[in-house]
Amino acid sequence: MALIINEDCTNCDVCLPECPNEAITDGSDVDSDIYYIHPDLCSECKGSFDEPQCVSVCPVECIEQDPDHVESEEELLAKHEAIHG
């Protein structure tokens, strides 16, 4: 499943450059005051890393699985392949 950034986000900016799919934005494009992970681009770093890079660097642990975007590992890998070719 894709990841989501919850309201505990402090806008510290450390997650933004870590995403290999460029799925994270500052939230301005979705009218949010916190960082946002676009679910159609989030593959939980499957195909690139062993763990989600945004989660590994987040100092406030505000990134969690998005229950509205449930995906299998195969689906996440297919999404990675579609993005990166």
Biopython code that builds the backbone (N, CA, C, O; Angstrom):
import numpy as np
from Bio.PDB.StructureBuilder import StructureBuilder

atoms = [
    (1, "MET", "N", (0.833, -1.172, 0.000)),
    (1, "MET", "CA", (0.000, 0.000, 0.000)),
    (1, "MET", "C", (0.876, 1.233, 0.000)),
    (1, "MET", "O", (2.009, 1.196, 0.480)),
    (2, "ALA", "N", (0.374, 2.288, -0.519)),
    (2, "ALA", "CA", (1.112, 3.546, -0.547)),
    (2, "ALA", "C", (1.247, 4.079, 0.869)),
    (2, "ALA", "O", (0.563, 3.624, 1.787)),
    (3, "LEU", "N", (2.122, 5.033, 1.030)),
    (3, "LEU", "CA", (2.328, 5.661, 2.329)),
    (3, "LEU", "C", (1.606, 6.998, 2.382)),
    (3, "LEU", "O", (1.249, 7.570, 1.352)),
    (4, "ILE", "N", (1.397, 7.486, 3.599)),
    (4, "ILE", "CA", (0.739, 8.763, 3.812)),
    (4, "ILE", "C", (1.476, 9.499, 4.928)),
    (4, "ILE", "O", (1.999, 8.880, 5.854)),
    (5, "ILE", "N", (1.510, 10.813, 4.830)),
    (5, "ILE", "CA", (2.116, 11.644, 5.869)),
    (5, "ILE", "C", (0.993, 12.200, 6.725)),
    (5, "ILE", "O", (0.075, 12.836, 6.208)),
    (6, "ASN", "N", (1.059, 11.965, 8.040)),
    (6, "ASN", "CA", (-0.028, 12.417, 8.899)),
    (6, "ASN", "C", (0.225, 13.831, 9.434)),
    (6, "ASN", "O", (1.241, 14.456, 9.130)),
    (7, "GLU", "N", (-0.715, 14.307, 10.227)),
    (7, "GLU", "CA", (-0.697, 15.686, 10.705)),
    (7, "GLU", "C", (0.448, 16.005, 11.667)),
    (7, "GLU", "O", (0.624, 17.163, 12.046)),
    (8, "ASP", "N", (1.225, 15.007, 12.067)),
    (8, "ASP", "CA", (2.385, 15.256, 12.925)),
    (8, "ASP", "C", (3.571, 15.821, 12.146)),
    (8, "ASP", "O", (4.588, 16.182, 12.737)),
    (9, "CYS", "N", (3.443, 15.897, 10.827)),
    (9, "CYS", "CA", (4.509, 16.416, 9.961)),
    (9, "CYS", "C", (4.910, 17.827, 10.399)),
    (9, "CYS", "O", (4.061, 18.683, 10.645)),
    (10, "THR", "N", (6.218, 18.045, 10.490)),
    (10, "THR", "CA", (6.742, 19.355, 10.880)),
    (10, "THR", "C", (7.306, 20.134, 9.691)),
    (10, "THR", "O", (7.928, 21.180, 9.877)),
    (11, "ASN", "N", (7.093, 19.636, 8.484)),
    (11, "ASN", "CA", (7.605, 20.279, 7.266)),
    (11, "ASN", "C", (9.121, 20.479, 7.306)),
    (11, "ASN", "O", (9.631, 21.519, 6.887)),
    (12, "CYS", "N", (9.822, 19.488, 7.805)),
    (12, "CYS", "CA", (11.275, 19.604, 7.950)),
    (12, "CYS", "C", (12.018, 19.432, 6.622)),
    (12, "CYS", "O", (13.180, 19.823, 6.515)),
    (13, "ASP", "N", (11.366, 18.854, 5.614)),
    (13, "ASP", "CA", (11.921, 18.743, 4.271)),
    (13, "ASP", "C", (12.915, 17.597, 4.067)),
    (13, "ASP", "O", (13.474, 17.480, 2.977)),
    (14, "VAL", "N", (13.159, 16.750, 5.069)),
    (14, "VAL", "CA", (14.156, 15.695, 4.874)),
    (14, "VAL", "C", (13.651, 14.554, 3.995)),
    (14, "VAL", "O", (14.454, 13.859, 3.374)),
    (15, "CYS", "N", (12.342, 14.348, 3.932)),
    (15, "CYS", "CA", (11.813, 13.239, 3.126)),
    (15, "CYS", "C", (11.806, 13.544, 1.635)),
    (15, "CYS", "O", (11.966, 12.642, 0.812)),
    (16, "LEU", "N", (11.625, 14.788, 1.294)),
    (16, "LEU", "CA", (11.450, 15.185, -0.106)),
    (16, "LEU", "C", (12.559, 14.674, -1.035)),
    (16, "LEU", "O", (12.244, 14.051, -2.050)),
    (17, "PRO", "N", (13.827, 14.908, -0.736)),
    (17, "PRO", "CA", (14.870, 14.448, -1.675)),
    (17, "PRO", "C", (15.141, 12.949, -1.627)),
    (17, "PRO", "O", (15.856, 12.429, -2.484)),
    (18, "GLU", "N", (14.589, 12.250, -0.652)),
    (18, "GLU", "CA", (14.862, 10.821, -0.501)),
    (18, "GLU", "C", (14.013, 9.930, -1.392)),
    (18, "GLU", "O", (14.373, 8.777, -1.630)),
    (19, "CYS", "N", (12.901, 10.439, -1.887)),
    (19, "CYS", "CA", (11.968, 9.607, -2.647)),
    (19, "CYS", "C", (12.478, 9.346, -4.064)),
    (19, "CYS", "O", (12.648, 10.286, -4.840)),
    (20, "PRO", "N", (12.724, 8.077, -4.410)),
    (20, "PRO", "CA", (13.216, 7.762, -5.752)),
    (20, "PRO", "C", (12.170, 7.968, -6.851)),
    (20, "PRO", "O", (12.514, 8.031, -8.031)),
    (21, "ASN", "N", (10.899, 8.071, -6.467)),
    (21, "ASN", "CA", (9.826, 8.240, -7.446)),
    (21, "ASN", "C", (9.325, 9.675, -7.532)),
    (21, "ASN", "O", (8.412, 9.966, -8.305)),
    (22, "GLU", "N", (9.903, 10.563, -6.756)),
    (22, "GLU", "CA", (9.458, 11.957, -6.682)),
    (22, "GLU", "C", (7.969, 12.028, -6.357)),
    (22, "GLU", "O", (7.238, 12.844, -6.919)),
    (23, "ALA", "N", (7.531, 11.164, -5.441)),
    (23, "ALA", "CA", (6.124, 11.094, -5.049)),
    (23, "ALA", "C", (5.769, 12.100, -3.961)),
    (23, "ALA", "O", (4.588, 12.340, -3.710)),
    (24, "ILE", "N", (6.760, 12.688, -3.317)),
    (24, "ILE", "CA", (6.515, 13.596, -2.193)),
    (24, "ILE", "C", (6.588, 15.041, -2.666)),
    (24, "ILE", "O", (7.505, 15.434, -3.388)),
    (25, "THR", "N", (5.595, 15.823, -2.238)),
    (25, "THR", "CA", (5.590, 17.256, -2.537)),
    (25, "THR", "C", (5.355, 18.026, -1.248)),
    (25, "THR", "O", (5.042, 17.446, -0.208)),
    (26, "ASP", "N", (5.512, 19.346, -1.334)),
    (26, "ASP", "CA", (5.315, 20.178, -0.137)),
    (26, "ASP", "C", (3.851, 20.340, 0.234)),
    (26, "ASP", "O", (3.545, 20.994, 1.230)),
    (27, "GLY", "N", (2.949, 19.771, -0.527)),
    (27, "GLY", "CA", (1.532, 19.803, -0.226)),
    (27, "GLY", "C", (0.769, 20.928, -0.885)),
    (27, "GLY", "O", (-0.462, 20.910, -0.903)),
    (28, "SER", "N", (1.472, 21.908, -1.427)),
    (28, "SER", "CA", (0.794, 23.057, -2.025)),
    (28, "SER", "C", (-0.061, 22.661, -3.231)),
    (28, "SER", "O", (-1.061, 23.320, -3.520)),
    (29, "ASP", "N", (0.317, 21.600, -3.932)),
    (29, "ASP", "CA", (-0.450, 21.179, -5.104)),
    (29, "ASP", "C", (-1.747, 20.456, -4.743)),
    (29, "ASP", "O", (-2.593, 20.232, -5.609)),
    (30, "VAL", "N", (-1.907, 20.090, -3.466)),
    (30, "VAL", "CA", (-3.142, 19.441, -3.007)),
    (30, "VAL", "C", (-3.778, 20.238, -1.866)),
    (30, "VAL", "O", (-4.588, 19.711, -1.104)),
    (31, "ASP", "N", (-3.401, 21.505, -1.760)),
    (31, "ASP", "CA", (-3.954, 22.413, -0.756)),
    (31, "ASP", "C", (-3.789, 21.867, 0.663)),
    (31, "ASP", "O", (-4.745, 21.795, 1.436)),
    (32, "SER", "N", (-2.550, 21.484, 0.985)),
    (32, "SER", "CA", (-2.234, 20.943, 2.301)),
    (32, "SER", "C", (-1.110, 21.751, 2.938)),
    (32, "SER", "O", (-0.243, 22.284, 2.246)),
    (33, "ASP", "N", (-1.138, 21.833, 4.253)),
    (33, "ASP", "CA", (-0.087, 22.547, 4.984)),
    (33, "ASP", "C", (1.072, 21.639, 5.353)),
    (33, "ASP", "O", (2.075, 22.100, 5.899)),
    (34, "ILE", "N", (0.943, 20.354, 5.062)),
    (34, "ILE", "CA", (2.013, 19.407, 5.367)),
    (34, "ILE", "C", (2.448, 18.720, 4.081)),
    (34, "ILE", "O", (1.777, 18.820, 3.054)),
    (35, "TYR", "N", (3.566, 18.030, 4.146)),
    (35, "TYR", "CA", (4.049, 17.301, 2.977)),
    (35, "TYR", "C", (3.041, 16.219, 2.594)),
    (35, "TYR", "O", (2.282, 15.729, 3.430)),
    (36, "TYR", "N", (3.052, 15.862, 1.318)),
    (36, "TYR", "CA", (2.053, 14.948, 0.774)),
    (36, "TYR", "C", (2.736, 13.905, -0.098)),
    (36, "TYR", "O", (3.650, 14.219, -0.861)),
    (37, "ILE", "N", (2.286, 12.672, 0.021)),
    (37, "ILE", "CA", (2.777, 11.585, -0.828)),
    (37, "ILE", "C", (1.692, 11.244, -1.843)),
    (37, "ILE", "O", (0.591, 10.842, -1.465)),
    (38, "HIS", "N", (1.996, 11.403, -3.124)),
    (38, "HIS", "CA", (1.044, 11.069, -4.180)),
    (38, "HIS", "C", (0.945, 9.545, -4.271)),
    (38, "HIS", "O", (1.924, 8.888, -4.624)),
    (39, "PRO", "N", (-0.210, 8.977, -3.961)),
    (39, "PRO", "CA", (-0.332, 7.516, -3.926)),
    (39, "PRO", "C", (-0.088, 6.833, -5.263)),
    (39, "PRO", "O", (0.331, 5.677, -5.299)),
    (40, "ASP", "N", (-0.346, 7.533, -6.361)),
    (40, "ASP", "CA", (-0.118, 6.920, -7.662)),
    (40, "ASP", "C", (1.364, 6.819, -8.010)),
    (40, "ASP", "O", (1.733, 6.134, -8.964)),
    (41, "LEU", "N", (2.211, 7.495, -7.246)),
    (41, "LEU", "CA", (3.658, 7.436, -7.477)),
    (41, "LEU", "C", (4.409, 6.685, -6.374)),
    (41, "LEU", "O", (5.572, 6.326, -6.556)),
    (42, "CYS", "N", (3.766, 6.451, -5.252)),
    (42, "CYS", "CA", (4.443, 5.794, -4.126)),
    (42, "CYS", "C", (4.458, 4.283, -4.315)),
    (42, "CYS", "O", (3.415, 3.651, -4.479)),
    (43, "SER", "N", (5.660, 3.718, -4.290)),
    (43, "SER", "CA", (5.824, 2.268, -4.377)),
    (43, "SER", "C", (6.469, 1.720, -3.106)),
    (43, "SER", "O", (6.964, 0.593, -3.091)),
    (44, "GLU", "N", (6.462, 2.526, -2.035)),
    (44, "GLU", "CA", (7.126, 2.173, -0.776)),
    (44, "GLU", "C", (8.587, 1.814, -1.029)),
    (44, "GLU", "O", (9.179, 1.042, -0.274)),
    (45, "CYS", "N", (9.155, 2.362, -2.069)),
    (45, "CYS", "CA", (10.546, 2.145, -2.480)),
    (45, "CYS", "C", (10.824, 0.714, -2.938)),
    (45, "CYS", "O", (11.984, 0.334, -3.099)),
    (46, "LYS", "N", (9.770, -0.086, -3.151)),
    (46, "LYS", "CA", (9.965, -1.436, -3.693)),
    (46, "LYS", "C", (10.619, -1.306, -5.069)),
    (46, "LYS", "O", (10.191, -0.510, -5.903)),
    (47, "GLY", "N", (11.642, -2.089, -5.282)),
    (47, "GLY", "CA", (12.364, -2.040, -6.541)),
    (47, "GLY", "C", (13.561, -1.115, -6.506)),
    (47, "GLY", "O", (14.413, -1.162, -7.393)),
    (48, "SER", "N", (13.633, -0.261, -5.473)),
    (48, "SER", "CA", (14.765, 0.664, -5.339)),
    (48, "SER", "C", (15.559, 0.418, -4.054)),
    (48, "SER", "O", (16.790, 0.417, -4.067)),
    (49, "PHE", "N", (14.845, 0.212, -2.951)),
    (49, "PHE", "CA", (15.470, 0.043, -1.638)),
    (49, "PHE", "C", (14.738, -1.034, -0.849)),
    (49, "PHE", "O", (13.631, -1.441, -1.201)),
    (50, "ASP", "N", (15.381, -1.488, 0.228)),
    (50, "ASP", "CA", (14.781, -2.507, 1.083)),
    (50, "ASP", "C", (13.705, -1.952, 2.007)),
    (50, "ASP", "O", (12.870, -2.704, 2.508)),
    (51, "GLU", "N", (13.719, -0.640, 2.237)),
    (51, "GLU", "CA", (12.720, -0.009, 3.095)),
    (51, "GLU", "C", (12.383, 1.371, 2.545)),
    (51, "GLU", "O", (13.185, 1.962, 1.821)),
    (52, "PRO", "N", (11.217, 1.886, 2.878)),
    (52, "PRO", "CA", (10.847, 3.221, 2.400)),
    (52, "PRO", "C", (11.830, 4.272, 2.929)),
    (52, "PRO", "O", (12.015, 4.405, 4.139)),
    (53, "GLN", "N", (12.438, 4.992, 2.039)),
    (53, "GLN", "CA", (13.465, 5.954, 2.428)),
    (53, "GLN", "C", (12.903, 7.130, 3.217)),
    (53, "GLN", "O", (13.569, 7.649, 4.112)),
    (54, "CYS", "N", (11.692, 7.551, 2.897)),
    (54, "CYS", "CA", (11.092, 8.662, 3.634)),
    (54, "CYS", "C", (10.884, 8.277, 5.095)),
    (54, "CYS", "O", (11.107, 9.093, 5.989)),
    (55, "VAL", "N", (10.461, 7.048, 5.341)),
    (55, "VAL", "CA", (10.239, 6.572, 6.703)),
    (55, "VAL", "C", (11.562, 6.520, 7.458)),
    (55, "VAL", "O", (11.621, 6.877, 8.634)),
    (56, "SER", "N", (12.608, 6.083, 6.795)),
    (56, "SER", "CA", (13.900, 5.919, 7.468)),
    (56, "SER", "C", (14.533, 7.248, 7.884)),
    (56, "SER", "O", (15.341, 7.280, 8.812)),
    (57, "VAL", "N", (14.175, 8.348, 7.208)),
    (57, "VAL", "CA", (14.778, 9.639, 7.562)),
    (57, "VAL", "C", (13.854, 10.560, 8.356)),
    (57, "VAL", "O", (14.305, 11.586, 8.864)),
    (58, "CYS", "N", (12.590, 10.220, 8.473)),
    (58, "CYS", "CA", (11.622, 11.102, 9.139)),
    (58, "CYS", "C", (11.918, 11.196, 10.644)),
    (58, "CYS", "O", (11.878, 10.183, 11.343)),
    (59, "PRO", "N", (12.214, 12.400, 11.145)),
    (59, "PRO", "CA", (12.562, 12.545, 12.558)),
    (59, "PRO", "C", (11.363, 12.490, 13.510)),
    (59, "PRO", "O", (11.547, 12.300, 14.712)),
    (60, "VAL", "N", (10.147, 12.651, 12.998)),
    (60, "VAL", "CA", (8.972, 12.646, 13.881)),
    (60, "VAL", "C", (8.068, 11.440, 13.653)),
    (60, "VAL", "O", (6.994, 11.351, 14.247)),
    (61, "GLU", "N", (8.491, 10.517, 12.804)),
    (61, "GLU", "CA", (7.760, 9.283, 12.535)),
    (61, "GLU", "C", (6.299, 9.551, 12.162)),
    (61, "GLU", "O", (5.382, 8.970, 12.743)),
    (62, "CYS", "N", (6.098, 10.437, 11.186)),
    (62, "CYS", "CA", (4.736, 10.808, 10.777)),
    (62, "CYS", "C", (4.306, 10.141, 9.477)),
    (62, "CYS", "O", (3.274, 10.508, 8.916)),
    (63, "ILE", "N", (5.067, 9.178, 8.989)),
    (63, "ILE", "CA", (4.736, 8.512, 7.728)),
    (63, "ILE", "C", (4.274, 7.094, 8.028)),
    (63, "ILE", "O", (4.967, 6.319, 8.688)),
    (64, "GLU", "N", (3.084, 6.774, 7.527)),
    (64, "GLU", "CA", (2.486, 5.474, 7.808)),
    (64, "GLU", "C", (1.819, 4.924, 6.550)),
    (64, "GLU", "O", (1.728, 5.611, 5.533)),
    (65, "GLN", "N", (1.361, 3.699, 6.631)),
    (65, "GLN", "CA", (0.687, 3.112, 5.479)),
    (65, "GLN", "C", (-0.683, 3.754, 5.301)),
    (65, "GLN", "O", (-1.380, 4.054, 6.270)),
    (66, "ASP", "N", (-1.046, 3.954, 4.058)),
    (66, "ASP", "CA", (-2.312, 4.594, 3.699)),
    (66, "ASP", "C", (-3.384, 3.520, 3.511)),
    (66, "ASP", "O", (-3.345, 2.774, 2.533)),
    (67, "PRO", "N", (-4.335, 3.436, 4.435)),
    (67, "PRO", "CA", (-5.352, 2.386, 4.322)),
    (67, "PRO", "C", (-6.289, 2.568, 3.128)),
    (67, "PRO", "O", (-7.015, 1.642, 2.765)),
    (68, "ASP", "N", (-6.278, 3.747, 2.517)),
    (68, "ASP", "CA", (-7.118, 3.990, 1.348)),
    (68, "ASP", "C", (-6.462, 3.537, 0.044)),
    (68, "ASP", "O", (-7.090, 3.574, -1.014)),
    (69, "HIS", "N", (-5.201, 3.111, 0.118)),
    (69, "HIS", "CA", (-4.473, 2.683, -1.084)),
    (69, "HIS", "C", (-3.727, 1.375, -0.810)),
    (69, "HIS", "O", (-2.498, 1.342, -0.748)),
    (70, "VAL", "N", (-4.482, 0.328, -0.654)),
    (70, "VAL", "CA", (-3.922, -0.989, -0.360)),
    (70, "VAL", "C", (-3.405, -1.614, -1.655)),
    (70, "VAL", "O", (-4.130, -1.710, -2.645)),
    (71, "GLU", "N", (-2.134, -2.039, -1.632)),
    (71, "GLU", "CA", (-1.511, -2.663, -2.798)),
    (71, "GLU", "C", (-0.617, -3.803, -2.336)),
    (71, "GLU", "O", (-0.018, -3.734, -1.262)),
    (72, "SER", "N", (-0.528, -4.836, -3.136)),
    (72, "SER", "CA", (0.358, -5.953, -2.835)),
    (72, "SER", "C", (1.794, -5.579, -3.219)),
    (72, "SER", "O", (2.031, -4.572, -3.887)),
    (73, "GLU", "N", (2.727, -6.396, -2.790)),
    (73, "GLU", "CA", (4.123, -6.164, -3.170)),
    (73, "GLU", "C", (4.286, -6.232, -4.682)),
    (73, "GLU", "O", (5.053, -5.458, -5.255)),
    (74, "GLU", "N", (3.580, -7.138, -5.329)),
    (74, "GLU", "CA", (3.645, -7.259, -6.789)),
    (74, "GLU", "C", (3.143, -5.982, -7.463)),
    (74, "GLU", "O", (3.731, -5.514, -8.438)),
    (75, "GLU", "N", (2.056, -5.429, -6.936)),
    (75, "GLU", "CA", (1.516, -4.183, -7.496)),
    (75, "GLU", "C", (2.493, -3.021, -7.298)),
    (75, "GLU", "O", (2.658, -2.182, -8.183)),
    (76, "LEU", "N", (3.136, -2.980, -6.130)),
    (76, "LEU", "CA", (4.109, -1.918, -5.864)),
    (76, "LEU", "C", (5.315, -2.052, -6.801)),
    (76, "LEU", "O", (5.822, -1.052, -7.308)),
    (77, "LEU", "N", (5.765, -3.268, -7.025)),
    (77, "LEU", "CA", (6.877, -3.491, -7.945)),
    (77, "LEU", "C", (6.496, -3.127, -9.376)),
    (77, "LEU", "O", (7.312, -2.579, -10.118)),
    (78, "ALA", "N", (5.272, -3.428, -9.762)),
    (78, "ALA", "CA", (4.793, -3.061, -11.107)),
    (78, "ALA", "C", (4.718, -1.550, -11.241)),
    (78, "ALA", "O", (5.036, -1.012, -12.301)),
    (79, "LYS", "N", (4.306, -0.856, -10.193)),
    (79, "LYS", "CA", (4.260, 0.605, -10.218)),
    (79, "LYS", "C", (5.666, 1.172, -10.378)),
    (79, "LYS", "O", (5.884, 2.107, -11.148)),
    (80, "HIS", "N", (6.619, 0.597, -9.641)),
    (80, "HIS", "CA", (8.022, 1.039, -9.758)),
    (80, "HIS", "C", (8.519, 0.855, -11.192)),
    (80, "HIS", "O", (9.163, 1.740, -11.755)),
    (81, "GLU", "N", (8.213, -0.295, -11.770)),
    (81, "GLU", "CA", (8.653, -0.597, -13.144)),
    (81, "GLU", "C", (8.017, 0.377, -14.129)),
    (81, "GLU", "O", (8.680, 0.829, -15.063)),
    (82, "ALA", "N", (6.756, 0.703, -13.938)),
    (82, "ALA", "CA", (6.066, 1.650, -14.836)),
    (82, "ALA", "C", (6.681, 3.045, -14.744)),
    (82, "ALA", "O", (6.751, 3.762, -15.742)),
    (83, "ILE", "N", (7.120, 3.422, -13.567)),
    (83, "ILE", "CA", (7.710, 4.754, -13.365)),
    (83, "ILE", "C", (9.140, 4.818, -13.917)),
    (83, "ILE", "O", (9.526, 5.799, -14.552)),
    (84, "HIS", "N", (9.912, 3.764, -13.668)),
    (84, "HIS", "CA", (11.333, 3.791, -13.994)),
    (84, "HIS", "C", (11.705, 3.031, -15.265)),
    (84, "HIS", "O", (12.818, 3.162, -15.773)),
    (85, "GLY", "N", (10.776, 2.244, -15.767)),
    (85, "GLY", "CA", (11.035, 1.530, -17.014)),
    (85, "GLY", "C", (11.935, 0.411, -16.924)),
    (85, "GLY", "O", (12.207, -0.245, -17.930)),
]
sb = StructureBuilder()
sb.init_structure("model")
sb.init_model(0)
sb.init_chain("A")
sb.init_seg("    ")
for serial, (resi, resn, name, xyz) in enumerate(atoms, 1):
    if name == "N":
        sb.init_residue(resn, " ", resi, " ")
    sb.init_atom(name, np.array(xyz, "f"), 0.0, 1.0, " ", f" {name:<3s}", serial, name[0])
structure = sb.get_structure()
